[in-house]
Amino acid sequence: MDMDRPFPAERISAGPAKPVVLITGASSGIGTALAQVFAENGHEVVLLARRVPQLTAIAEKIAAAGHAKPHIVPADLSRPDSTERIAAELAARNLEPSYLVNNAGYGLLGQAHALDRAEQLAMIDLNCRSLADLSLRFIEPLARHRGGILNVASISGFIPGPGMSVYNATKAFVISFSEGLRRELKPKGVRVTALCPGPVPTEFQARAGIMDVHYPRGFDRTAEDVARQGYRGLMRGRGIVVPGAHNKIIPLLPRFLPRSFIATMVYRRLRRWDDA
């Protein structure tokens, strides 16, 4: 799909639409790993991201492993009309989501007042608005196939995040939205799972500017491990999946410690700027 051409006008073929797994942010990291896991388990996958060469290489690798070759949908979720364009493109190819994986997102390390305001607002749009829009847009086919939604959140969503204030807040939204939507869609047979990983060595760290932050041993997980646990959790109908025993401690902290104390500890650990 050319990101600048008009919407497709009609479907390529008639008949019932083919069920697929739509994965956003599929060009690297957890998104790529999730695409591989779904493909290994017999699902036909749609890879969605901006970077076509990376998507093409991933699709070829999955096909070379003997799985159905993924469809590629280039899309920029920062565009206001992105979800309409995605829905139109899928309809043109006679595809519809039976599962939706909202993985696209980014973070920024730094004091909120010092970071670029437009970038932080764009983060909210991508991490929250686009995720909610896609989730709500495809309820009908998800219910028809009794499928599900996997929203990639973070353990950061459970705690206050000075140093990444806006990012943590967006992931808190993802967790809360997923939990509420899960209960609402249960009668329709649609599963909703929030996948909440801790540190994962991917391009996310470089984009966020946190390459020099070192986490205590045992908290980081590989993208492949996170993807496998996320897939299992979704298929088992779990509401929250936190990969790694150490990371499971984080959601419990607000039960036992004042949030102001947690905020201070996080601030001290993540601070990499000079106090002004």
N, C-alpha and C positions, 0 to 999 in steps of 0.2 A: 504494500500500500504506500503510494506516494503521500507523504504527510501534507502536501500542499494541493493535491488535486481534489476535485469535488467529490461528494459522497457517491458511492455506487448507486445506480438507479434501480437495479433489480438483481434477483438471484441468478447465479450461474446455472443452476439446475433446479428442477422441480422436485417435489417429494419431501418427506420429513427431513428436517435438519439433522445433521450428524452431531452427536454429543461430543464435546471436547473439554479439555481442561485449559482455561485461560490463565496464564501466569504473567503478571506484570513484573517489570524489573528483572527480566529473564536473561540478560546479557552477561551476568557475572554473579559470583558469590552464592548466596543462599538461593536466589532465583534459579540459577543454572542447576544447582544441586537438586532443587525441588522438581525441575523439569525432568531430570534424569530418573528420579525416584518414581514419579508418576508414570513415565514411559516404561520403566522396568516392570511396573505392576499392570501393564496392559492398557493404559489410557492413551488416547490420542491427544497430543498437546499443541497448544497455540502459544508461541513465544512472542512476547510483546515487550518492546523497548525501543530506544532511539537508534541504537548502533547496529546497523544491518550486517556488517561483516562478522561481528561477534555472534549474532543470532544465527547466521548462516553456518558458521563453524560448529556451533552447538547442535544445530539440527542435523548436520552431516555426521557428527560423532554419535548421536543417538541412533540415527538410521544405520550406521555402520555396525552398531552393537546388536542389530537384528530387530529393532523396535520400529513402530510406525514412524515415518519421518514427520517431524513437527511442522506445523504451519508457521509462517513468519508474518507478523503484523508489525511493521515499524510504526511507532506512535510516540508522540511527545505529550505526556500527561500534564505538562504545565500549560498546555493550550486550553482555553475555556471551553472549546467545543470538542475536546478530545474524546470524551466518552460517547458522544453522539457519533463521531466518526468511527470509533471502534465498533459500536453496535451495527452501524451500516455496513462496515467492511465484513463482519462476520456473516451478516444476513446475505450479502452478495456472494459469499462463498458457501452458502447453505450450511453454516455451522452455528451451533448454539452451545453456551456453557452448561455442562452438567456439574462442573466444579469451577470455582473461581479462587485464584490465589492472588491476594493483594500483597505483593512483596515490594513494590517500588517505594522508595523513600530515601531520605538522607538526613544527616544531622550536622550540626556545626558546634565546635567547641569555642567557648569564649563568653565573656560577659554580654548579656543581651543588649545592654545599652551601647556597647562598643561594636557589635557586629552589624553588618549591613542589614538595614531594616527590610528592604525589599526581598533579600534572600531569605530572611526568617519568615516573612509572610508567604513567600513561595513554598517554603517548607511546610507550613500549615496547609496550604492548598493541596500539595502532593500527598503528604502523610495522612491527612484527614479528609478533605473534601473529595478528592478523586476516589479514595478508598470507599467512602460512603456512597458516592454516586454510582460506582460500578456495582457495589453490593446490592443496592436497591434496584438498579436498572435491570438486573438479570434474575430477579426472584422467580418470575414465572417459569423459565426453563429449568432453573435449579430445582424447583418444586416438582416439575414434570418428571425429571429424572431422579428425584429423591437423592440429590447430590449434596453439595455443601460449599462452604466458604472457609478458606484458611486465611486469616489476617495476620500478617507478620508484624508483631508488636515488639516488645523488648522488656527485659526486667527493669529497665529504666522507668517504665510506666508505673511502677509500683511505689516509687519514691520521689521526693522533690529533687530537682536537678540543677542547683546553681552551678554555672559553668556550661550547662547545656539546657537551660531553663525551657526554651521553646520546644526543643526536641523531646524532653521528658514529658512535657505537657501533651504533645501530639500522641505519644505512645500511651499515655493515660487515657486519652480519648479512644484510641483503638481498642484497648482492653475493655473499657466500659461499654462502648458501642457493640462490641462483639458479644459480651455477656447478655446485654439486653436483647439484641437481635436473635441470639440463640434461643432464648425463651419464646420470643414472638413467633419464630419460624418452626418451632418444634412440631406444632400440629400439621404443618405442611410437609414434614419429613425431611426438612433441610437442616443439615448439621452446620454449626458455626463454631470454629475453634480459633482462639487467639494463641499464636505461637510466640513465646516470649524468651528468646535466647539472651544469653549474656554476651560477653565479648567473642566475636568471631573474626579471625584474620581474613578480611576481604577488602575490596576497594572502598567500602564504606568508611573505614578508618582514615584512609588517605583523604577522602572527600571531606570528612568532618574535621580533619586536622588533629587527630589524636594518635598519630603513629608513635609518639614518644611516651605515651602513657602506659605504664606497666601494671597489669592486674595481678592480684594474688594468684598463686599457682592453684590450678584446679577449676578456675572460673571460665577460662576460654574453652570453646568447643570448635570442632571443624564444621564447615558448612554442610558437609555430607552427613555428619551425625545429627545436626539440627534438622536437616531436611527429612531424614528417616523418622525421627521422633515426631516431627510435625505431621507427616503423612499418617503414621500409625495413630496418633491422637485424633486426627480428623476422622479417620475411618472407624474408630471406636466411639466417636461421639463425645469426646472430652471437650470441656469448655475452655480450659487453660492448659497449655503445655509449656513447661519450663525445663529445657534440656540441661542435664547436669546436676548432680547432687548438691554441689556448692551453691549453684545459682538458686536453688529452691529456698535458700535461707532469705533471700532478698524480699520476696513478697511478705514474709513474716515479720520483718523489722518494724513496720509501723504499728504492729500489735503490741510491741514490747518497749519501743523507744519513742520519745517525743519526736515529731516530725522536724521540729527546729534543730534538734540534736543531729538527726540524720542529714539534714541540709548542710550543717556545718562540716560534718565529716566528709560529705561528697565534695563540698567546695574546696576543702584542703587538699583532697586527693587529685582533683582534676585541674586545679588552677595552674595555668601555664603562661599567664600574662603578668606584667608588672602592675602593681597597684598604682592607680592614678590618684 
